[in-house]
Amino acid sequence: MPRTTIAKEFTFDAAHALGSGYDGLCRFIHGHTYRVRIELTAPDLDRFGMVADFGSLKPVKQWIDAYLDHCLILNGTDDKHTALYDAMVDLGDGFRRVHLLDSNPTAENIAALILDEARRILGGVVFAVTVWETPTAYARVTIDLQEDNNVS
C-alpha cells in the first residue's frame, strides 16, 4: 500500500566525546553542527491534503534547542563523563548545558534519542530520524512500519 512521507530538517550545534575504552579521535571533546531530518509518514492524507502540517514539528525543534543545542553530550554510564558532568554543574550557569545519554553520544544514539522524543511529542506518524555529524556522515534510525502498532 502506498504511503506519503514528508520531512523537515533542523540544525543544532553541540560538542560530544565518546566514553572510556574508545581509542579513536572522538574520545576527545569536539563539536559538530548536527543536521537532523525528521520523517513523518501516513497511508492517507488528511482533509487538507497533508501528512501533517510542517508547523507541527516546531515542538520537536524546541526540544532539540532546549536539550541538545549548544550542549556538551556525554556518556552517562562512563565514570569520567559523569565526574565531568558533576564538575561542570557545580561551576554554575555557564557550564550547565550538559546532557548525559545512557550510552555513547554517537550519531546513531542521538538519532534514536530524537526519534523517541519526536514520537513522544508527535505520536506514531514519526517513523525516521537522520542525524548528520558532518556533511558526508550520518546515521538514520527508523521504526519498522510492519511491526509498529503506533504508526497510522
N, C-alpha and C positions, 0 to 999 in steps of 0.2 A: 504494500500500500504506500503511495507517495506521501512524503512529509515535506513541509516547508520549514526551512531553517533561516533564522536571522542571527546576526552577530553584531556586537558592539565592542569597540576597543578602547582601552584606557591605558594610561601610563602612571607609574609611580617610581620614586627614587628611594632606594634602600641599600643598606650595607648588610653583609652576612659573612659568616665563616662556618666551615664545616667542623665537626667535632673531633675530639682526640682520636687518634688512630688513622685518620685520613692523611696521606702523605703528599697529596698534590698541593698546588699553589692556593687552592680555595680554602685551605686550613687557616690562611691569614685573613684578617678582616679586610674586606674590599667592597666596593659598591657597584651598583648597576642602575641604569634606567630601565626598569622592567616594563615590558609591554604585555598587556593582558587582553585576551579576546574571550568574551563570554558568548556562548551559543545557546539559543533557545529554539525549540522545535515543537511542532504540533501537526497532527494529521489533518486538521481543518483550520481555516482562517476564521477569525471572529467576525462579527457583523459589520466591522469596519474594513475587512479585508486584510487583517494583520494577524501574525502570530502573537505579537504583543507590541504595545507602544514602546518605542525606544526610550522614552522618558521614564518608563517603569524600571529601568536599570539604574536610575540615579541613586537609590538607596544602597546598591552594591558598591558604586563608586565612593559613596560617603563612608561606607565601612572600610574600604581599602584605604582611603585617606586617613581615617581615624586610627587604624590599627597597623598599617604597613608603611605608609608613605613617610619618608624621612625618618626611618626607624632602623635600628640595628636588630637583625633577626638572628637568633641563636638557637642552639640545640638545648632544650630544657632537660634532657637526660644526661648531659655532659657536665661533670663537676666543675670543670674550668669555666664553662659558659655560664653556669648558674652563679658561680662566685663573681664573675664579671658583671652579671646582671645585678646582683645584690650590691656590689660596689657602686655601680652607676646610679641605681635608685637612691642610694644614700647620699650621692652628690647633689641631688636636687633637681629642680625643674628642667634645666637644660640637658639633662642626661637621662631622663625617664622614658624616652621613646625607644624602648627595648621590648621586643616580642619574643617570647620563648615558644618554640614548637615542641611537639612530643618526639621529634626526630630531627635529623639534619635538615637545615633550611635549603634544600636543593630546589631547583625549578619544579621538579616533579612533586615534591611535598608542598610547595607554595601553591601550585596549581590545584592540588587536592584540597587544601585549606580553603581557597577561594571558591572552588566548586561547592564544598559543603556549605559555606556561608551564603553563596548565591542561591542555593536551593532552599536554605532556611528562610531567606528573605523573600524569594520569588516563587518558590514551590517547584513542582516537578517539571515545569516547562524547560528549566535549565538542564542541558544534557552534556555540555562540554566546556572546559576552560583550558585555554592555551596560555602559557607564560613563557615569554622570551627573556632570556638573560642578556643576550646580545642580538644584533640584527640577524644572525645566522644560526643561533642555537636556542631551541625551545623544547618544552615538554607539554604534552596535551593529555588531559585526563578526561575520560568520558564515562557516562552511565550506559550500561548495557540496556538498550531500549526493550529488548525481548524479555529481560528478567525484572526490570523495574516497574513496579505497580504504580509509582507516583507520576510517571510520565503520561500525559494525556495523549 
